[in-house]
Amino acid sequence: MKLDVNGVKLNLESPGDIDKSKEYVLFLHGFTGCAEDWFPIFEQMPEKYNCLALDIVGHGKSDAPGNSAHYSIEPIINQIKYVKDHLTPNKIFLLGYSMGGRIALSYASLYPDDVKGLILESASAGIKNDEERQKRFEEDLKLAEFIETHTLEEFIEMWHDQELFNTQRRFSNDKLKKIKKKKASGSKIGYANSLKGFSTGVMPPVHDKLKKIPLKVLLITGDLDTKFTGINARLAKRFFKAKHKIVRNSGHNTHLEEPKRFIEIVLNYLGQF
C-alpha cells in the first residue's frame, strides 16, 4: 500500500487484507532497515490484529527525497499521523525498534490519544546534555558524509562492524550476507538524510514528557546490549507506567536475534488490553 503524504510516497506492508474490526499494530523499523524486517514476526502474530509495517521515509520502498527537511522530526511525525488516520480513527498500538522506537516515542509524546499501547525495543528518549548531543550530531554528519562518498556495501560493512551488532556474528555467513545485502540495496540519499534529519544527535530529547504519556509502556532490550539495557532501566522509572523486559542471550536487535522470546513478551503485553 502506498500513501502520498505531502508529496512523499510512503510504503506500508501487511501480511493480509485489512479487517477494520480488528485492532491495529504499526511496526517501525530501525536505521538501514525496512518494513520487510518484520515479516518473520508477522508470521507469529495472532490473526486478531491488523499488523502493518511502514517503510520510514528514505528506507525500503518509500521515497527518499533529496531535501533533508523531509527527515526531521516534524515531517516524520506528520507522516505517521497521516498513516494512522488513514488506517483508523481509533487508537493503535505502536511498536518501534531503535530509530523506529525513537519515532514511536516522539509520536506518543505528541499524540498520546492516538496510541493504545507503546512498545519500544532498544530505543532511547534522546540525549539530554547539549554538549553530548552536539558531539553525537557531528559524528552523525561524518557518517552521512561517509555514505555519500562510499558505496552502500562499504557503509553497511562499517556500520555492522560496531560493537552494538557484535552479537549478530553468531549468525551463519549466509544469513549475515543476506542481512547486509538487503540493507545495501537501500538508498544512499535516504540513509544520509536520515542521519542529518533524525539521528540521535538531532532528535529533540523527550525525557521531560515521559511522565505525561498516560500509557502502559513496554520497554524491551537484550541483556548483551548493556548500553541500551542501562538506558531503558533508567527510562522505565520516568514513564507514568512502564515495564522493562530483558531478553536473555540477545543484543540490540532482540526481534532478529531471539524472535520467539520477543514475540512472547509482545503478546503478553498486548493481552493486557
C-alpha positions as CSV (number, residue, x, y, z in Angstrom):
1,M,0.0,0.0,0.0
2,K,1.4,3.4,-1.0
3,L,0.3,6.6,0.7
4,D,1.2,10.1,-0.5
5,V,2.0,12.5,2.3
6,N,2.8,16.0,1.2
7,G,4.4,14.7,-2.0
8,V,6.3,11.9,-0.3
9,K,5.1,8.4,-1.1
10,L,5.3,6.0,1.9
11,N,5.1,2.3,1.6
12,L,3.1,0.1,4.1
13,E,3.3,-3.7,4.2
14,S,0.7,-6.0,5.6
15,P,0.6,-9.8,5.6
16,G,-3.0,-9.9,4.6
17,D,-6.2,-8.0,4.0
18,I,-7.1,-5.3,6.5
19,D,-10.1,-6.0,8.7
20,K,-11.4,-2.8,10.1
21,S,-13.0,-4.6,13.0
22,K,-9.6,-5.7,14.3
23,E,-7.1,-3.6,16.3
24,Y,-4.0,-2.2,14.6
25,V,-0.3,-2.7,15.4
26,L,2.0,-0.5,13.5
27,F,5.6,-1.6,13.3
28,L,8.5,0.9,12.8
29,H,12.0,-0.5,11.8
30,G,15.4,0.8,12.6
31,F,18.0,2.8,10.7
32,T,19.0,1.0,7.4
33,G,16.1,-1.4,8.0
34,C,12.8,-1.7,6.2
35,A,9.2,-2.9,6.7
36,E,10.1,-6.4,5.4
37,D,12.3,-6.9,8.5
38,W,9.1,-7.5,10.5
39,F,7.7,-10.3,8.2
40,P,9.1,-13.2,10.4
41,I,7.3,-11.5,13.4
42,F,4.1,-11.1,11.4
43,E,4.0,-14.9,10.8
44,Q,3.8,-15.5,14.5
45,M,1.2,-12.8,15.4
46,P,-2.4,-13.8,16.0
47,E,-4.9,-13.0,13.3
48,K,-6.9,-10.9,15.8
49,Y,-4.6,-7.9,14.9
50,N,-4.0,-5.9,11.8
51,C,-0.2,-5.9,11.6
52,L,1.3,-3.3,9.4
53,A,4.9,-2.1,8.9
54,L,5.9,1.2,7.5
55,D,9.0,1.9,5.3
56,I,10.1,5.1,7.1
57,V,11.0,7.9,4.7
58,G,14.3,7.2,3.0
59,H,14.1,3.5,3.6
60,G,12.7,0.4,1.8
61,K,10.1,1.1,-0.9
62,S,9.2,4.6,0.4
63,D,10.5,7.7,-1.3
64,A,14.0,9.0,-0.5
65,P,13.7,12.8,-1.2
66,G,16.8,14.8,-1.7
67,N,15.7,17.5,0.7
68,S,16.8,16.6,4.2
69,A,13.9,18.7,5.6
70,H,11.6,15.7,4.9
71,Y,13.5,13.7,7.5
72,S,13.3,15.9,10.6
73,I,11.0,15.1,13.5
74,E,8.0,17.3,12.5
75,P,7.5,15.9,9.0
76,I,8.2,12.3,10.2
77,I,5.5,12.7,12.9
78,N,3.2,14.2,10.3
79,Q,3.8,11.2,8.1
80,I,3.0,8.7,11.0
81,K,-0.1,10.8,11.8
82,Y,-1.3,10.6,8.2
83,V,-0.8,6.9,8.1
84,K,-2.6,6.3,11.4
85,D,-5.6,8.5,10.5
86,H,-5.7,6.7,7.0
87,L,-5.9,3.4,8.7
88,T,-8.4,4.0,11.5
89,P,-10.0,6.8,13.7
90,N,-9.3,4.5,16.7
91,K,-6.3,4.2,18.8
92,I,-3.5,1.9,17.6
93,F,-0.6,0.0,19.1
94,L,2.8,1.4,18.1
95,L,5.9,-0.9,18.1
96,G,9.3,0.6,17.2
97,Y,12.8,-0.7,17.1
98,S,15.8,1.6,17.7
99,M,15.3,4.6,15.4
100,G,11.7,3.4,14.9
101,G,11.4,3.3,18.7
102,R,12.5,6.9,18.9
103,I,10.0,7.9,16.3
104,A,7.2,5.9,18.1
105,L,8.1,7.6,21.4
106,S,8.2,11.1,19.9
107,Y,4.8,10.4,18.3
108,A,3.2,9.2,21.5
109,S,4.5,12.2,23.4
110,L,2.8,14.5,20.9
111,Y,-0.4,12.4,20.2
112,P,-1.0,10.2,23.2
113,D,-4.7,10.0,22.5
114,D,-3.9,8.2,19.2
115,V,-2.0,5.4,21.0
116,K,-3.5,2.5,22.9
117,G,-0.1,0.9,23.7
118,L,3.5,1.7,23.1
119,I,6.3,-0.9,22.7
120,L,9.9,0.3,22.4
121,E,12.6,-2.1,21.5
122,S,16.2,-0.9,22.1
123,A,15.1,2.8,22.0
124,S,16.1,6.0,23.8
125,A,14.4,9.3,24.6
126,G,17.2,11.3,23.1
127,I,20.3,12.9,24.5
128,K,19.6,15.5,27.3
129,N,23.1,17.1,27.6
130,D,23.6,19.8,24.9
131,E,27.3,19.2,24.5
132,E,26.9,15.4,24.2
133,R,24.1,15.9,21.7
134,Q,26.3,18.3,19.6
135,K,29.1,15.8,19.7
136,R,26.8,13.0,18.5
137,F,25.4,15.2,15.8
138,E,28.9,15.9,14.5
139,E,29.6,12.1,14.5
140,D,26.4,11.5,12.6
141,L,27.3,14.1,10.0
142,K,30.6,12.3,9.4
143,L,28.7,9.1,8.9
144,A,26.4,10.8,6.4
145,E,29.4,12.1,4.6
146,F,30.9,8.5,4.5
147,I,27.7,7.3,3.0
148,E,27.8,9.9,0.3
149,T,31.4,9.2,-0.6
150,H,31.4,5.4,-0.5
151,T,29.4,2.6,-1.8
152,L,26.5,1.4,0.4
153,E,28.2,-2.0,0.6
154,E,31.2,-0.3,2.2
155,F,29.0,1.7,4.6
156,I,26.9,-1.4,5.7
157,E,30.1,-3.3,6.4
158,M,31.4,-0.4,8.5
159,W,28.0,0.0,10.2
160,H,27.7,-3.6,11.1
161,D,31.2,-3.7,12.5
162,Q,30.1,-1.7,15.5
163,E,30.2,-3.3,18.9
164,L,26.4,-2.8,19.1
165,F,25.9,-5.6,16.5
166,N,28.7,-8.0,17.7
167,T,26.1,-10.4,18.9
168,Q,24.9,-11.0,15.3
169,R,28.2,-12.6,14.5
170,R,26.6,-15.8,15.8
171,F,24.6,-16.0,12.6
172,S,25.8,-18.1,9.7
173,N,27.8,-16.4,6.9
174,D,24.8,-16.9,4.6
175,K,22.4,-15.2,6.9
176,L,24.7,-12.3,7.6
177,K,25.3,-11.8,3.8
178,K,21.5,-11.7,3.2
179,I,21.0,-9.1,6.0
180,K,23.8,-6.9,4.7
181,K,22.7,-7.3,1.1
182,K,19.2,-6.1,1.9
183,K,20.5,-3.1,3.8
184,A,22.9,-2.3,1.0
185,S,20.0,-2.3,-1.5
186,G,18.6,0.8,0.2
187,S,19.1,4.5,-0.7
188,K,22.3,6.4,-0.2
189,I,20.3,9.7,-0.2
190,G,17.7,8.2,2.2
191,Y,20.3,6.9,4.7
192,A,22.4,10.0,4.6
193,N,19.4,12.3,5.1
194,S,18.0,10.2,7.9
195,L,21.3,10.8,9.8
196,K,21.1,14.5,9.0
197,G,17.4,14.9,9.9
198,F,16.6,12.4,12.7
199,S,19.7,10.8,14.2
200,T,20.2,10.6,17.9
201,G,22.3,13.8,17.7
202,V,19.4,15.6,16.1
203,M,16.4,14.2,17.9
204,P,14.8,16.6,20.4
205,P,15.0,14.8,23.7
206,V,11.7,14.0,25.3
207,H,12.7,13.0,28.8
208,D,10.6,15.7,30.3
209,K,7.5,14.4,28.5
210,L,7.6,10.8,29.6
211,K,5.5,11.2,32.8
212,K,2.8,12.9,30.7
213,I,2.3,9.9,28.4
214,P,-0.7,8.2,30.0
215,L,0.0,4.7,28.6
216,K,1.3,1.3,29.7
217,V,4.7,1.3,28.0
218,L,6.7,-1.8,27.3
219,L,10.5,-1.5,27.0
220,I,12.4,-4.4,25.5
221,T,16.2,-4.8,25.4
222,G,18.7,-7.6,25.1
223,D,20.9,-8.5,28.1
224,L,24.0,-8.5,26.0
225,D,23.3,-4.9,24.9
226,T,24.4,-3.4,28.2
227,K,24.3,0.2,26.9
228,F,20.6,0.2,26.0
229,T,19.6,-2.1,28.8
230,G,21.0,0.6,31.2
231,I,19.3,3.4,29.3
232,N,16.0,1.6,29.4
233,A,16.3,0.7,33.1
234,R,16.5,4.4,33.8
235,L,13.7,5.3,31.3
236,A,11.3,2.8,32.9
237,K,11.3,4.9,36.1
238,R,10.5,8.1,34.3
239,F,7.3,7.0,32.5
240,F,3.9,7.2,34.0
241,K,3.6,3.4,33.8
242,A,6.3,1.2,32.2
243,K,7.7,-2.2,32.4
244,H,11.2,-3.2,31.2
245,K,11.7,-6.7,29.8
246,I,15.2,-8.0,29.2
247,V,15.7,-10.7,26.6
248,R,18.4,-13.2,27.5
249,N,21.2,-14.1,25.1
250,S,20.3,-11.1,22.8
251,G,22.0,-7.9,21.7
252,H,20.5,-4.7,20.3
253,N,18.0,-6.4,17.8
254,T,16.0,-8.7,20.0
255,H,13.3,-9.4,17.4
256,L,16.0,-10.7,15.0
257,E,18.3,-12.5,17.5
258,E,15.7,-14.1,19.8
259,P,12.3,-13.8,17.9
260,K,10.5,-16.4,19.9
261,R,11.1,-14.7,23.3
262,F,10.4,-11.3,21.7
263,I,7.0,-12.4,20.4
264,E,6.1,-13.9,23.8
265,I,6.8,-10.6,25.6
266,V,4.9,-8.6,23.0
267,L,1.9,-10.9,23.0
268,N,1.8,-10.9,26.8
269,Y,1.7,-7.2,26.8
270,L,-1.0,-6.9,24.1
271,G,-3.1,-9.5,26.0
272,Q,-3.4,-6.9,28.9
273,F,-5.7,-4.7,26.8
